[in-house]
């Protein structure tokens, strides 16, 4: 199985599937819905990687909802 990576806030490669397994299901669904329905805006801003957009959106929602960063977004070592 090939791994797909996203870049976290520390500029570290994070295995998307591993990070996704730690996501709150409701927030992940909201993020996926937002990314799917805002593809034009994302492309206009230069964001073309769906999983990166989903990860970034989820991290923002996680911080807003829980008041703390999503742990994989701050990791200094590859995950």
N, C-alpha and C positions, 0 to 999 in steps of 0.2 A: 504494500500500500504506500503510495507516494504521499509525502507530507507537504502540506501547503503552509507557508509561513506568512505572518504579518509582522509589521514593525511596531514595537511599542513606544511609549513616550521617552524611553531611555535609548532609543535607536537600536534595540536588540531584536533579533529574530525570535519570534514566538510561534510555536506550532499551533495553528489555528484550531485544530480539532481538540487538542488538549485544553486550550483556553476556553473553547466553547463548552466543554464538559463541566466547567466551573461556573458558567453563567447562570444567573437567575432566569428561569424559563420565560416568565412573563416579560421581563425587560429585553431578553433576546428576541422574542417575537415582535415586540414593538420596534426594536431596532431594524429587524429584517423588513418589516412592513414599511418603515420610513425609507430605507435604502431602496427598496423595490419601487416605491412611488416617487422617488426624487432622483431618478437616474439622470435626467436631463440637467438638473442643477449640479449634480456631482461631476458629470462630464465637462460642463462649462468651467468648473473650478479645477479641472485637471485630474480628478479622481476617477480612475477607470477600473480599479480592482475592487470587485464586489465584497470580498471577504475583508479587505482592509477597511473599507467604508463601514461595514457591519461592526467590526471590532472597535473602530474609533467611536462610532455612534453609541455602541453598548457601553464603552468606558465612560462616556459623558453621562449617560443615563444612570449608570451604577453610582457614580459620584453624587449626582443630584438626589437619587433615591436613598442611598445608605449613608451619605455624608462621609464616605471614605473611598479611596481609589480602588479600582479593581486590581487585585494583587499582580496578575500577569502584566499589567500595563506599566508597572514600576520595576519589574525584574531587571537586574543588572547582568544576569547570565542567561544564555539561551535556555529556552524552556521547550 
